[in-house]
C-alpha cells in the first residue's frame, strides 16, 4: 500500500503536514489542537486532521473521516488537500474509486502549480484514465512538474517524449510555457 509520504512532493507546507501526520504517537492534546483549528476553518489543520485519520496516528484509522477533512480543505483551494483527495478517489480510500473525481482534484492542484498534482494529471493523460489519452497534454504537465524537480515527472517525461514527434514535443513545451505565463502575477 502506498504511504502518504510516497504520494506527495515535499513543498514546505507538505513537508510540515507530513511531519505532523507521520510523527509516531500524536497525543490526544495534539490531535485536539488540530481539530479545534480545523473546525475554525484552517485548511492546514483540516489536512493534518485528515492525515491523522488516514494514517491512524493519534486516532483510530477512519478513511471516511479522512476524506471529509481533506474535502473541506480542498474545497477552499488548498492544493495539498486537493492532491490527497485526488489520491483517495484514485485509490478508493474512504470513497469509491472514481477516476473522474480524482482527475478533477488533481487538475485543481495542478492548475495552482502543485507538482504532484501536475504529475498525476500528466499520468492520467498518459494512460487515458478519466480522460482520452493525450501524450501532448501529458508531456505538458510532466514538463511543468519536472521543472519543480519532481523526480517521477523527470523520469516519465522522457518516456512520453519518445512517443511524440518533434512537432508534438514543441507543442507540449509551448503549452507549458503558456501555462506558466498565465500564472505570472
Secondary structure, DSSP 4 states (H G I P E B T S, - for coil): ---HHHHS---HHHHHHHHHHHSTT--HHHHHHHHHHHHTT-HHHHHHHHHHHHHTSSS---HHHHHHHHHHHHTTT-HHHHHHHHHHHHHTSSS---HHHHHHHHHHHHHTT-HHHHHHHHHHHHHTSSS---HHHHHHHHHHHHTTT-HHHHHHHHHHHTTS-HHHHHHHHHHHHHHHHHH--
